[in-house]
């Protein structure tokens, strides 16, 4: 599987950070009150902020690419979930 498009369209470090935060929101019991409807918005905002931090400048381009990357992490959640489940099954 060729994943080169990820580094071309998205900011990899922001993608991974948003995946982790989204996974934590879904699986930490205290955060269970957060509606699934809010998770994409949370990750879009977080992605925009992290992209500006990662690129050390606040520009419209960084905000848009960061928000896009945060939203993409919601779509990649299923793949991430399967990887985590496989690792857990292999360790048993």
PDB file of N, CA, C and O in Angstrom:
ATOM      1  N   UNK A   1       0.841  -1.175   0.000  1.00  0.00           N
ATOM      2  CA  UNK A   1       0.000   0.000   0.000  1.00  0.00           C
ATOM      3  C   UNK A   1       0.891   1.245   0.000  1.00  0.00           C
ATOM      4  O   UNK A   1       1.726   1.405   0.890  1.00  0.00           O
ATOM      5  N   UNK A   2       0.723   2.110  -0.973  1.00  0.00           N
ATOM      6  CA  UNK A   2       1.511   3.316  -1.105  1.00  0.00           C
ATOM      7  C   UNK A   2       0.803   4.467  -0.385  1.00  0.00           C
ATOM      8  O   UNK A   2      -0.319   4.831  -0.737  1.00  0.00           O
ATOM      9  N   UNK A   3       1.458   5.026   0.611  1.00  0.00           N
ATOM     10  CA  UNK A   3       0.865   6.102   1.401  1.00  0.00           C
ATOM     11  C   UNK A   3       1.566   7.445   1.178  1.00  0.00           C
ATOM     12  O   UNK A   3       1.503   8.326   2.036  1.00  0.00           O
ATOM     13  N   UNK A   4       2.224   7.603   0.049  1.00  0.00           N
ATOM     14  CA  UNK A   4       2.931   8.848  -0.238  1.00  0.00           C
ATOM     15  C   UNK A   4       2.001  10.054  -0.302  1.00  0.00           C
ATOM     16  O   UNK A   4       2.417  11.173  -0.002  1.00  0.00           O
ATOM     17  N   UNK A   5       0.767   9.843  -0.683  1.00  0.00           N
ATOM     18  CA  UNK A   5      -0.180  10.957  -0.794  1.00  0.00           C
ATOM     19  C   UNK A   5      -0.410  11.635   0.550  1.00  0.00           C
ATOM     20  O   UNK A   5      -0.771  12.811   0.592  1.00  0.00           O
ATOM     21  N   UNK A   6      -0.208  10.917   1.643  1.00  0.00           N
ATOM     22  CA  UNK A   6      -0.443  11.505   2.967  1.00  0.00           C
ATOM     23  C   UNK A   6       0.495  12.676   3.207  1.00  0.00           C
ATOM     24  O   UNK A   6       0.061  13.723   3.687  1.00  0.00           O
ATOM     25  N   UNK A   7       1.766  12.521   2.884  1.00  0.00           N
ATOM     26  CA  UNK A   7       2.710  13.608   3.112  1.00  0.00           C
ATOM     27  C   UNK A   7       2.541  14.744   2.112  1.00  0.00           C
ATOM     28  O   UNK A   7       2.985  15.863   2.369  1.00  0.00           O
ATOM     29  N   UNK A   8       1.902  14.471   0.968  1.00  0.00           N
ATOM     30  CA  UNK A   8       1.675  15.516  -0.018  1.00  0.00           C
ATOM     31  C   UNK A   8       0.442  16.355   0.311  1.00  0.00           C
ATOM     32  O   UNK A   8       0.462  17.571   0.124  1.00  0.00           O
ATOM     33  N   UNK A   9      -0.625  15.729   0.796  1.00  0.00           N
ATOM     34  CA  UNK A   9      -1.875  16.431   1.047  1.00  0.00           C
ATOM     35  C   UNK A   9      -2.069  16.840   2.501  1.00  0.00           C
ATOM     36  O   UNK A   9      -2.746  17.826   2.792  1.00  0.00           O
ATOM     37  N   UNK A  10      -1.477  16.083   3.403  1.00  0.00           N
ATOM     38  CA  UNK A  10      -1.704  16.313   4.817  1.00  0.00           C
ATOM     39  C   UNK A  10      -0.390  16.567   5.541  1.00  0.00           C
ATOM     40  O   UNK A  10       0.688  16.348   4.988  1.00  0.00           O
ATOM     41  N   UNK A  11      -0.488  17.030   6.779  1.00  0.00           N
ATOM     42  CA  UNK A  11       0.681  17.252   7.616  1.00  0.00           C
ATOM     43  C   UNK A  11       0.773  16.036   8.546  1.00  0.00           C
ATOM     44  O   UNK A  11      -0.016  15.917   9.483  1.00  0.00           O
ATOM     45  N   UNK A  12       1.721  15.140   8.297  1.00  0.00           N
ATOM     46  CA  UNK A  12       1.741  13.857   9.017  1.00  0.00           C
ATOM     47  C   UNK A  12       1.721  13.961  10.539  1.00  0.00           C
ATOM     48  O   UNK A  12       0.992  13.215  11.192  1.00  0.00           O
ATOM     49  N   UNK A  13       2.504  14.870  11.115  1.00  0.00           N
ATOM     50  CA  UNK A  13       2.550  14.963  12.574  1.00  0.00           C
ATOM     51  C   UNK A  13       1.209  15.436  13.133  1.00  0.00           C
ATOM     52  O   UNK A  13       0.797  15.002  14.209  1.00  0.00           O
ATOM     53  N   UNK A  14       0.538  16.313  12.414  1.00  0.00           N
ATOM     54  CA  UNK A  14      -0.782  16.783  12.838  1.00  0.00           C
ATOM     55  C   UNK A  14      -1.799  15.657  12.685  1.00  0.00           C
ATOM     56  O   UNK A  14      -2.680  15.497  13.529  1.00  0.00           O
ATOM     57  N   UNK A  15      -1.681  14.884  11.623  1.00  0.00           N
ATOM     58  CA  UNK A  15      -2.574  13.751  11.394  1.00  0.00           C
ATOM     59  C   UNK A  15      -2.482  12.752  12.543  1.00  0.00           C
ATOM     60  O   UNK A  15      -3.502  12.308  13.069  1.00  0.00           O
ATOM     61  N   UNK A  16      -1.270  12.405  12.926  1.00  0.00           N
ATOM     62  CA  UNK A  16      -1.070  11.442  14.018  1.00  0.00           C
ATOM     63  C   UNK A  16      -1.577  12.010  15.336  1.00  0.00           C
ATOM     64  O   UNK A  16      -2.227  11.302  16.105  1.00  0.00           O
ATOM     65  N   UNK A  17      -1.288  13.271  15.605  1.00  0.00           N
ATOM     66  CA  UNK A  17      -1.751  13.894  16.850  1.00  0.00           C
ATOM     67  C   UNK A  17      -3.280  13.903  16.917  1.00  0.00           C
ATOM     68  O   UNK A  17      -3.852  13.596  17.962  1.00  0.00           O
ATOM     69  N   UNK A  18      -3.936  14.247  15.826  1.00  0.00           N
ATOM     70  CA  UNK A  18      -5.400  14.274  15.802  1.00  0.00           C
ATOM     71  C   UNK A  18      -5.981  12.867  15.923  1.00  0.00           C
ATOM     72  O   UNK A  18      -7.014  12.680  16.566  1.00  0.00           O
ATOM     73  N   UNK A  19      -5.335  11.883  15.316  1.00  0.00           N
ATOM     74  CA  UNK A  19      -5.772  10.492  15.470  1.00  0.00           C
ATOM     75  C   UNK A  19      -5.725  10.085  16.939  1.00  0.00           C
ATOM     76  O   UNK A  19      -6.657   9.459  17.445  1.00  0.00           O
ATOM     77  N   UNK A  20      -4.659  10.436  17.607  1.00  0.00           N
ATOM     78  CA  UNK A  20      -4.507  10.079  19.014  1.00  0.00           C
ATOM     79  C   UNK A  20      -5.552  10.773  19.871  1.00  0.00           C
ATOM     80  O   UNK A  20      -6.163  10.143  20.734  1.00  0.00           O
ATOM     81  N   UNK A  21      -5.764  12.056  19.643  1.00  0.00           N
ATOM     82  CA  UNK A  21      -6.763  12.791  20.426  1.00  0.00           C
ATOM     83  C   UNK A  21      -8.161  12.237  20.162  1.00  0.00           C
ATOM     84  O   UNK A  21      -8.936  12.044  21.099  1.00  0.00           O
ATOM     85  N   UNK A  22      -8.487  11.982  18.906  1.00  0.00           N
ATOM     86  CA  UNK A  22      -9.795  11.411  18.579  1.00  0.00           C
ATOM     87  C   UNK A  22      -9.996  10.054  19.218  1.00  0.00           C
ATOM     88  O   UNK A  22     -11.075   9.756  19.730  1.00  0.00           O
ATOM     89  N   UNK A  23      -8.956   9.226  19.190  1.00  0.00           N
ATOM     90  CA  UNK A  23      -9.024   7.902  19.816  1.00  0.00           C
ATOM     91  C   UNK A  23      -9.249   8.042  21.323  1.00  0.00           C
ATOM     92  O   UNK A  23     -10.043   7.307  21.910  1.00  0.00           O
ATOM     93  N   UNK A  24      -8.553   8.980  21.936  1.00  0.00           N
ATOM     94  CA  UNK A  24      -8.716   9.202  23.381  1.00  0.00           C
ATOM     95  C   UNK A  24     -10.121   9.693  23.718  1.00  0.00           C
ATOM     96  O   UNK A  24     -10.706   9.258  24.710  1.00  0.00           O
ATOM     97  N   UNK A  25     -10.663  10.588  22.911  1.00  0.00           N
ATOM     98  CA  UNK A  25     -12.023  11.076  23.153  1.00  0.00           C
ATOM     99  C   UNK A  25     -13.007   9.916  23.120  1.00  0.00           C
ATOM    100  O   UNK A  25     -13.925   9.852  23.937  1.00  0.00           O
ATOM    101  N   UNK A  26     -12.818   9.003  22.181  1.00  0.00           N
ATOM    102  CA  UNK A  26     -13.738   7.868  22.043  1.00  0.00           C
ATOM    103  C   UNK A  26     -13.575   6.826  23.147  1.00  0.00           C
ATOM    104  O   UNK A  26     -14.536   6.128  23.470  1.00  0.00           O
ATOM    105  N   UNK A  27     -12.376   6.704  23.735  1.00  0.00           N
ATOM    106  CA  UNK A  27     -12.111   5.576  24.618  1.00  0.00           C
ATOM    107  C   UNK A  27     -11.824   5.922  26.076  1.00  0.00           C
ATOM    108  O   UNK A  27     -11.682   5.011  26.892  1.00  0.00           O
ATOM    109  N   UNK A  28     -11.733   7.179  26.428  1.00  0.00           N
ATOM    110  CA  UNK A  28     -11.559   7.550  27.836  1.00  0.00           C
ATOM    111  C   UNK A  28     -12.948   7.775  28.423  1.00  0.00           C
ATOM    112  O   UNK A  28     -13.696   8.624  27.939  1.00  0.00           O
ATOM    113  N   UNK A  29     -13.296   7.023  29.458  1.00  0.00           N
ATOM    114  CA  UNK A  29     -14.658   7.092  30.003  1.00  0.00           C
ATOM    115  C   UNK A  29     -15.115   8.503  30.402  1.00  0.00           C
ATOM    116  O   UNK A  29     -16.281   8.843  30.202  1.00  0.00           O
ATOM    117  N   UNK A  30     -14.241   9.312  30.949  1.00  0.00           N
ATOM    118  CA  UNK A  30     -14.631  10.674  31.351  1.00  0.00           C
ATOM    119  C   UNK A  30     -14.988  11.557  30.152  1.00  0.00           C
ATOM    120  O   UNK A  30     -15.711  12.544  30.292  1.00  0.00           O
ATOM    121  N   UNK A  31     -14.482  11.200  28.992  1.00  0.00           N
ATOM    122  CA  UNK A  31     -14.767  11.986  27.789  1.00  0.00           C
ATOM    123  C   UNK A  31     -15.924  11.398  26.981  1.00  0.00           C
ATOM    124  O   UNK A  31     -16.236  11.888  25.897  1.00  0.00           O
ATOM    125  N   UNK A  32     -16.554  10.356  27.503  1.00  0.00           N
ATOM    126  CA  UNK A  32     -17.660   9.703  26.795  1.00  0.00           C
ATOM    127  C   UNK A  32     -18.846  10.633  26.602  1.00  0.00           C
ATOM    128  O   UNK A  32     -19.693  10.391  25.741  1.00  0.00           O
ATOM    129  N   UNK A  33     -18.913  11.687  27.392  1.00  0.00           N
ATOM    130  CA  UNK A  33     -20.019  12.640  27.276  1.00  0.00           C
ATOM    131  C   UNK A  33     -19.908  13.514  26.020  1.00  0.00           C
ATOM    132  O   UNK A  33     -20.882  14.143  25.605  1.00  0.00           O
ATOM    133  N   UNK A  34     -18.715  13.543  25.424  1.00  0.00           N
ATOM    134  CA  UNK A  34     -18.526  14.319  24.199  1.00  0.00           C
ATOM    135  C   UNK A  34     -19.266  13.598  23.071  1.00  0.00           C
ATOM    136  O   UNK A  34     -18.986  12.437  22.772  1.00  0.00           O
ATOM    137  N   UNK A  35     -20.199  14.295  22.460  1.00  0.00           N
ATOM    138  CA  UNK A  35     -20.983  13.707  21.386  1.00  0.00           C
ATOM    139  C   UNK A  35     -20.114  13.424  20.167  1.00  0.00           C
ATOM    140  O   UNK A  35     -19.202  14.189  19.852  1.00  0.00           O
ATOM    141  N   UNK A  36     -20.404  12.320  19.485  1.00  0.00           N
ATOM    142  CA  UNK A  36     -19.687  11.996  18.247  1.00  0.00           C
ATOM    143  C   UNK A  36     -19.837  13.100  17.216  1.00  0.00           C
ATOM    144  O   UNK A  36     -18.980  13.251  16.345  1.00  0.00           O
ATOM    145  N   UNK A  37     -20.914  13.877  17.299  1.00  0.00           N
ATOM    146  CA  UNK A  37     -21.131  14.971  16.357  1.00  0.00           C
ATOM    147  C   UNK A  37     -20.086  16.072  16.504  1.00  0.00           C
ATOM    148  O   UNK A  37     -19.824  16.804  15.549  1.00  0.00           O
ATOM    149  N   UNK A  38     -19.485  16.201  17.693  1.00  0.00           N
ATOM    150  CA  UNK A  38     -18.508  17.267  17.945  1.00  0.00           C
ATOM    151  C   UNK A  38     -17.075  16.870  17.620  1.00  0.00           C
ATOM    152  O   UNK A  38     -16.215  17.736  17.459  1.00  0.00           O
ATOM    153  N   UNK A  39     -16.812  15.589  17.523  1.00  0.00           N
ATOM    154  CA  UNK A  39     -15.430  15.135  17.334  1.00  0.00           C
ATOM    155  C   UNK A  39     -14.802  15.689  16.049  1.00  0.00           C
ATOM    156  O   UNK A  39     -13.663  16.152  16.108  1.00  0.00           O
ATOM    157  N   UNK A  40     -15.477  15.669  14.892  1.00  0.00           N
ATOM    158  CA  UNK A  40     -14.844  16.266  13.694  1.00  0.00           C
ATOM    159  C   UNK A  40     -14.516  17.746  13.864  1.00  0.00           C
ATOM    160  O   UNK A  40     -13.466  18.199  13.409  1.00  0.00           O
ATOM    161  N   UNK A  41     -15.392  18.498  14.506  1.00  0.00           N
ATOM    162  CA  UNK A  41     -15.130  19.932  14.720  1.00  0.00           C
ATOM    163  C   UNK A  41     -13.947  20.130  15.658  1.00  0.00           C
ATOM    164  O   UNK A  41     -13.098  20.990  15.423  1.00  0.00           O
ATOM    165  N   UNK A  42     -13.893  19.337  16.714  1.00  0.00           N
ATOM    166  CA  UNK A  42     -12.773  19.424  17.661  1.00  0.00           C
ATOM    167  C   UNK A  42     -11.455  19.145  16.942  1.00  0.00           C
ATOM    168  O   UNK A  42     -10.471  19.862  17.127  1.00  0.00           O
ATOM    169  N   UNK A  43     -11.449  18.098  16.121  1.00  0.00           N
ATOM    170  CA  UNK A  43     -10.213  17.727  15.436  1.00  0.00           C
ATOM    171  C   UNK A  43      -9.841  18.708  14.331  1.00  0.00           C
ATOM    172  O   UNK A  43      -8.656  18.905  14.064  1.00  0.00           O
ATOM    173  N   UNK A  44     -10.818  19.323  13.689  1.00  0.00           N
ATOM    174  CA  UNK A  44     -10.519  20.351  12.680  1.00  0.00           C
ATOM    175  C   UNK A  44      -9.859  21.561  13.342  1.00  0.00           C
ATOM    176  O   UNK A  44      -8.876  22.096  12.828  1.00  0.00           O
ATOM    177  N   UNK A  45     -10.397  21.985  14.475  1.00  0.00           N
ATOM    178  CA  UNK A  45      -9.823  23.133  15.190  1.00  0.00           C
ATOM    179  C   UNK A  45      -8.439  22.787  15.727  1.00  0.00           C
ATOM    180  O   UNK A  45      -7.501  23.574  15.600  1.00  0.00           O
ATOM    181  N   UNK A  46      -8.317  21.604  16.328  1.00  0.00           N
ATOM    182  CA  UNK A  46      -7.019  21.175  16.831  1.00  0.00           C
ATOM    183  C   UNK A  46      -6.001  21.070  15.703  1.00  0.00           C
ATOM    184  O   UNK A  46      -4.855  21.488  15.862  1.00  0.00           O
ATOM    185  N   UNK A  47      -6.411  20.515  14.567  1.00  0.00           N
ATOM    186  CA  UNK A  47      -5.521  20.396  13.418  1.00  0.00           C
ATOM    187  C   UNK A  47      -5.032  21.755  12.931  1.00  0.00           C
ATOM    188  O   UNK A  47      -3.857  21.912  12.601  1.00  0.00           O
ATOM    189  N   UNK A  48      -5.927  22.733  12.884  1.00  0.00           N
ATOM    190  CA  UNK A  48      -5.549  24.082  12.455  1.00  0.00           C
ATOM    191  C   UNK A  48      -4.524  24.692  13.414  1.00  0.00           C
ATOM    192  O   UNK A  48      -3.551  25.311  12.984  1.00  0.00           O
ATOM    193  N   UNK A  49      -4.751  24.510  14.701  1.00  0.00           N
ATOM    194  CA  UNK A  49      -3.824  25.052  15.705  1.00  0.00           C
ATOM    195  C   UNK A  49      -2.467  24.352  15.614  1.00  0.00           C
ATOM    196  O   UNK A  49      -1.422  25.003  15.607  1.00  0.00           O
ATOM    197  N   UNK A  50      -2.496  23.024  15.546  1.00  0.00           N
ATOM    198  CA  UNK A  50      -1.237  22.274  15.496  1.00  0.00           C
ATOM    199  C   UNK A  50      -0.440  22.547  14.221  1.00  0.00           C
ATOM    200  O   UNK A  50       0.791  22.557  14.251  1.00  0.00           O
ATOM    201  N   UNK A  51      -1.125  22.765  13.114  1.00  0.00           N
ATOM    202  CA  UNK A  51      -0.421  23.082  11.864  1.00  0.00           C
ATOM    203  C   UNK A  51       0.302  24.414  11.981  1.00  0.00           C
ATOM    204  O   UNK A  51       1.425  24.560  11.498  1.00  0.00           O
ATOM    205  N   UNK A  52      -0.334  25.379  12.619  1.00  0.00           N
ATOM    206  CA  UNK A  52       0.318  26.682  12.820  1.00  0.00           C
ATOM    207  C   UNK A  52       1.530  26.544  13.738  1.00  0.00           C
ATOM    208  O   UNK A  52       2.560  27.181  13.518  1.00  0.00           O
ATOM    209  N   UNK A  53       1.402  25.710  14.765  1.00  0.00           N
ATOM    210  CA  UNK A  53       2.524  25.476  15.677  1.00  0.00           C
ATOM    211  C   UNK A  53       3.648  24.734  14.950  1.00  0.00           C
ATOM    212  O   UNK A  53       4.817  25.102  15.066  1.00  0.00           O
ATOM    213  N   UNK A  54       3.291  23.695  14.208  1.00  0.00           N
ATOM    214  CA  UNK A  54       4.297  22.888  13.506  1.00  0.00           C
ATOM    215  C   UNK A  54       5.048  23.693  12.457  1.00  0.00           C
ATOM    216  O   UNK A  54       6.244  23.490  12.250  1.00  0.00           O
ATOM    217  N   UNK A  55       4.352  24.598  11.802  1.00  0.00           N
ATOM    218  CA  UNK A  55       4.984  25.408  10.747  1.00  0.00           C
ATOM    219  C   UNK A  55       5.444  26.771  11.252  1.00  0.00           C
ATOM    220  O   UNK A  55       5.921  27.596  10.473  1.00  0.00           O
ATOM    221  N   UNK A  56       5.305  27.006  12.543  1.00  0.00           N
ATOM    222  CA  UNK A  56       5.743  28.234  13.232  1.00  0.00           C
ATOM    223  C   UNK A  56       5.247  29.529  12.595  1.00  0.00           C
ATOM    224  O   UNK A  56       5.936  30.549  12.634  1.00  0.00           O
ATOM    225  N   UNK A  57       4.054  29.487  12.012  1.00  0.00           N
ATOM    226  CA  UNK A  57       3.454  30.726  11.510  1.00  0.00           C
ATOM    227  C   UNK A  57       1.950  30.535  11.360  1.00  0.00           C
ATOM    228  O   UNK A  57       1.461  29.452  11.040  1.00  0.00           O
ATOM    229  N   UNK A  58       1.247  31.616  11.602  1.00  0.00           N
ATOM    230  CA  UNK A  58      -0.209  31.590  11.459  1.00  0.00           C
ATOM    231  C   UNK A  58      -0.547  32.184  10.097  1.00  0.00           C
ATOM    232  O   UNK A  58      -0.542  33.402   9.918  1.00  0.00           O
ATOM    233  N   UNK A  59      -0.839  31.311   9.147  1.00  0.00           N
ATOM    234  CA  UNK A  59      -1.239  31.748   7.816  1.00  0.00           C
ATOM    235  C   UNK A  59      -2.531  31.027   7.455  1.00  0.00           C
ATOM    236  O   UNK A  59      -2.871  30.003   8.047  1.00  0.00           O
ATOM    237  N   UNK A  60      -3.226  31.559   6.504  1.00  0.00           N
ATOM    238  CA  UNK A  60      -4.454  30.922   6.047  1.00  0.00           C
ATOM    239  C   UNK A  60      -4.162  29.525   5.509  1.00  0.00           C
ATOM    240  O   UNK A  60      -4.936  28.596   5.738  1.00  0.00           O
ATOM    241  N   UNK A  61      -3.072  29.377   4.810  1.00  0.00           N
ATOM    242  CA  UNK A  61      -2.700  28.069   4.265  1.00  0.00           C
ATOM    243  C   UNK A  61      -2.486  27.044   5.378  1.00  0.00           C
ATOM    244  O   UNK A  61      -2.963  25.913   5.283  1.00  0.00           O
ATOM    245  N   UNK A  62      -1.774  27.437   6.427  1.00  0.00           N
ATOM    246  CA  UNK A  62      -1.555  26.517   7.553  1.00  0.00           C
ATOM    247  C   UNK A  62      -2.866  26.150   8.232  1.00  0.00           C
ATOM    248  O   UNK A  62      -3.075  24.994   8.598  1.00  0.00           O
ATOM    249  N   UNK A  63      -3.742  27.124   8.399  1.00  0.00           N
ATOM    250  CA  UNK A  63      -5.025  26.865   9.046  1.00  0.00           C
ATOM    251  C   UNK A  63      -5.868  25.904   8.221  1.00  0.00           C
ATOM    252  O   UNK A  63      -6.444  24.959   8.760  1.00  0.00           O
ATOM    253  N   UNK A  64      -5.940  26.144   6.919  1.00  0.00           N
ATOM    254  CA  UNK A  64      -6.765  25.298   6.050  1.00  0.00           C
ATOM    255  C   UNK A  64      -6.192  23.886   5.959  1.00  0.00           C
ATOM    256  O   UNK A  64      -6.932  22.913   6.103  1.00  0.00           O
ATOM    257  N   UNK A  65      -4.880  23.759   5.720  1.00  0.00           N
ATOM    258  CA  UNK A  65      -4.275  22.427   5.648  1.00  0.00           C
ATOM    259  C   UNK A  65      -4.372  21.698   6.984  1.00  0.00           C
ATOM    260  O   UNK A  65      -4.581  20.486   7.022  1.00  0.00           O
ATOM    261  N   UNK A  66      -4.221  22.430   8.063  1.00  0.00           N
ATOM    262  CA  UNK A  66      -4.334  21.818   9.382  1.00  0.00           C
ATOM    263  C   UNK A  66      -5.737  21.327   9.661  1.00  0.00           C
ATOM    264  O   UNK A  66      -5.921  20.220  10.167  1.00  0.00           O
ATOM    265  N   UNK A  67      -6.737  22.146   9.333  1.00  0.00           N
ATOM    266  CA  UNK A  67      -8.132  21.739   9.539  1.00  0.00           C
ATOM    267  C   UNK A  67      -8.471  20.541   8.660  1.00  0.00           C
ATOM    268  O   UNK A  67      -9.144  19.611   9.106  1.00  0.00           O
ATOM    269  N   UNK A  68      -8.009  20.561   7.420  1.00  0.00           N
ATOM    270  CA  UNK A  68      -8.220  19.427   6.514  1.00  0.00           C
ATOM    271  C   UNK A  68      -7.577  18.157   7.070  1.00  0.00           C
ATOM    272  O   UNK A  68      -8.163  17.077   7.007  1.00  0.00           O
ATOM    273  N   UNK A  69      -6.389  18.296   7.605  1.00  0.00           N
ATOM    274  CA  UNK A  69      -5.694  17.153   8.189  1.00  0.00           C
ATOM    275  C   UNK A  69      -6.450  16.631   9.408  1.00  0.00           C
ATOM    276  O   UNK A  69      -6.565  15.418   9.587  1.00  0.00           O
ATOM    277  N   UNK A  70      -6.964  17.526  10.244  1.00  0.00           N
ATOM    278  CA  UNK A  70      -7.756  17.105  11.398  1.00  0.00           C
ATOM    279  C   UNK A  70      -9.002  16.355  10.985  1.00  0.00           C
ATOM    280  O   UNK A  70      -9.355  15.347  11.597  1.00  0.00           O
ATOM    281  N   UNK A  71      -9.672  16.837   9.955  1.00  0.00           N
ATOM    282  CA  UNK A  71     -10.867  16.146   9.453  1.00  0.00           C
ATOM    283  C   UNK A  71     -10.496  14.805   8.824  1.00  0.00           C
ATOM    284  O   UNK A  71     -11.235  13.830   8.960  1.00  0.00           O
ATOM    285  N   UNK A  72      -9.363  14.753   8.141  1.00  0.00           N
ATOM    286  CA  UNK A  72      -8.927  13.485   7.542  1.00  0.00           C
ATOM    287  C   UNK A  72      -8.661  12.439   8.616  1.00  0.00           C
ATOM    288  O   UNK A  72      -8.847  11.245   8.384  1.00  0.00           O
ATOM    289  N   UNK A  73      -8.236  12.881   9.770  1.00  0.00           N
ATOM    290  CA  UNK A  73      -7.961  11.922  10.845  1.00  0.00           C
ATOM    291  C   UNK A  73      -9.238  11.230  11.308  1.00  0.00           C
ATOM    292  O   UNK A  73      -9.187  10.096  11.782  1.00  0.00           O
ATOM    293  N   UNK A  74     -10.375  11.894  11.178  1.00  0.00           N
ATOM    294  CA  UNK A  74     -11.633  11.225  11.548  1.00  0.00           C
ATOM    295  C   UNK A  74     -11.921  10.100  10.568  1.00  0.00           C
ATOM    296  O   UNK A  74     -12.439   9.052  10.953  1.00  0.00           O
ATOM    297  N   UNK A  75     -11.587  10.314   9.307  1.00  0.00           N
ATOM    298  CA  UNK A  75     -11.791   9.270   8.303  1.00  0.00           C
ATOM    299  C   UNK A  75     -10.829   8.104   8.459  1.00  0.00           C
ATOM    300  O   UNK A  75     -11.159   6.969   8.116  1.00  0.00           O
ATOM    301  N   UNK A  76      -9.645   8.382   8.974  1.00  0.00           N
ATOM    302  CA  UNK A  76      -8.654   7.332   9.163  1.00  0.00           C
ATOM    303  C   UNK A  76      -8.819   6.610  10.496  1.00  0.00           C
ATOM    304  O   UNK A  76      -8.070   5.685  10.808  1.00  0.00           O
ATOM    305  N   UNK A  77      -9.796   7.036  11.269  1.00  0.00           N
ATOM    306  CA  UNK A  77     -10.016   6.444  12.589  1.00  0.00           C
ATOM    307  C   UNK A  77     -10.232   4.941  12.513  1.00  0.00           C
ATOM    308  O   UNK A  77      -9.698   4.199  13.336  1.00  0.00           O
ATOM    309  N   UNK A  78     -11.002   4.487  11.544  1.00  0.00           N
ATOM    310  CA  UNK A  78     -11.279   3.053  11.430  1.00  0.00           C
ATOM    311  C   UNK A  78     -10.008   2.249  11.186  1.00  0.00           C
ATOM    312  O   UNK A  78      -9.813   1.195  11.790  1.00  0.00           O
ATOM    313  N   UNK A  79      -9.149   2.739  10.308  1.00  0.00           N
ATOM    314  CA  UNK A  79      -7.888   2.039  10.053  1.00  0.00           C
ATOM    315  C   UNK A  79      -7.025   2.026  11.310  1.00  0.00           C
ATOM    316  O   UNK A  79      -6.420   1.007  11.644  1.00  0.00           O
ATOM    317  N   UNK A  80      -6.972   3.145  11.997  1.00  0.00           N
ATOM    318  CA  UNK A  80      -6.207   3.250  13.238  1.00  0.00           C
ATOM    319  C   UNK A  80      -6.769   2.290  14.282  1.00  0.00           C
ATOM    320  O   UNK A  80      -6.015   1.622  14.990  1.00  0.00           O
ATOM    321  N   UNK A  81      -8.091   2.226  14.372  1.00  0.00           N
ATOM    322  CA  UNK A  81      -8.747   1.342  15.329  1.00  0.00           C
ATOM    323  C   UNK A  81      -8.391  -0.117  15.043  1.00  0.00           C
ATOM    324  O   UNK A  81      -8.126  -0.885  15.969  1.00  0.00           O
ATOM    325  N   UNK A  82      -8.384  -0.493  13.792  1.00  0.00           N
ATOM    326  CA  UNK A  82      -8.044  -1.879  13.416  1.00  0.00           C
ATOM    327  C   UNK A  82      -6.589  -2.207  13.746  1.00  0.00           C
ATOM    328  O   UNK A  82      -6.285  -3.316  14.185  1.00  0.00           O
ATOM    329  N   UNK A  83      -5.695  -1.250  13.535  1.00  0.00           N
ATOM    330  CA  UNK A  83      -4.284  -1.463  13.864  1.00  0.00           C
ATOM    331  C   UNK A  83      -4.127  -1.681  15.365  1.00  0.00           C
ATOM    332  O   UNK A  83      -3.432  -2.602  15.794  1.00  0.00           O
ATOM    333  N   UNK A  84      -4.772  -0.833  16.159  1.00  0.00           N
ATOM    334  CA  UNK A  84      -4.690  -0.952  17.614  1.00  0.00           C
ATOM    335  C   UNK A  84      -5.252  -2.299  18.065  1.00  0.00           C
ATOM    336  O   UNK A  84      -4.673  -2.955  18.932  1.00  0.00           O
ATOM    337  N   UNK A  85      -6.380  -2.714  17.480  1.00  0.00           N
ATOM    338  CA  UNK A  85      -6.989  -3.991  17.857  1.00  0.00           C
ATOM    339  C   UNK A  85      -6.094  -5.169  17.487  1.00  0.00           C
ATOM    340  O   UNK A  85      -6.003  -6.134  18.247  1.00  0.00           O
ATOM    341  N   UNK A  86      -5.429  -5.107  16.329  1.00  0.00           N
ATOM    342  CA  UNK A  86      -4.521  -6.189  15.913  1.00  0.00           C
ATOM    343  C   UNK A  86      -3.323  -6.285  16.843  1.00  0.00           C
ATOM    344  O   UNK A  86      -2.898  -7.381  17.207  1.00  0.00           O
ATOM    345  N   UNK A  87      -2.784  -5.142  17.224  1.00  0.00           N
ATOM    346  CA  UNK A  87      -1.644  -5.138  18.137  1.00  0.00           C
ATOM    347  C   UNK A  87      -2.068  -5.762  19.462  1.00  0.00           C
ATOM    348  O   UNK A  87      -1.323  -6.547  20.048  1.00  0.00           O
ATOM    349  N   UNK A  88      -3.252  -5.417  19.929  1.00  0.00           N
ATOM    350  CA  UNK A  88      -3.758  -5.988  21.174  1.00  0.00           C
ATOM    351  C   UNK A  88      -3.974  -7.487  21.086  1.00  0.00           C
ATOM    352  O   UNK A  88      -3.713  -8.212  22.046  1.00  0.00           O
ATOM    353  N   UNK A  89      -4.448  -7.953  19.944  1.00  0.00           N
ATOM    354  CA  UNK A  89      -4.690  -9.393  19.760  1.00  0.00           C
ATOM    355  C   UNK A  89      -3.366 -10.159  19.665  1.00  0.00           C
ATOM    356  O   UNK A  89      -3.262 -11.285  20.150  1.00  0.00           O
ATOM    357  N   UNK A  90      -2.363  -9.550  19.045  1.00  0.00           N
ATOM    358  CA  UNK A  90      -1.066 -10.211  18.901  1.00  0.00           C
ATOM    359  C   UNK A  90      -0.323 -10.331  20.238  1.00  0.00           C
ATOM    360  O   UNK A  90       0.493 -11.233  20.428  1.00  0.00           O
ATOM    361  N   UNK A  91      -0.621  -9.406  21.159  1.00  0.00           N
ATOM    362  CA  UNK A  91       0.048  -9.432  22.462  1.00  0.00           C
ATOM    363  C   UNK A  91      -0.608 -10.398  23.441  1.00  0.00           C
ATOM    364  O   UNK A  91      -0.067 -10.640  24.519  1.00  0.00           O
ATOM    365  N   UNK A  92      -1.744 -10.943  23.091  1.00  0.00           N
ATOM    366  CA  UNK A  92      -2.439 -11.843  24.022  1.00  0.00           C
ATOM    367  C   UNK A  92      -1.906 -13.248  23.970  1.00  0.00           C
ATOM    368  O   UNK A  92      -2.389 -14.119  24.694  1.00  0.00           O
TER     369      UNK A  92
END
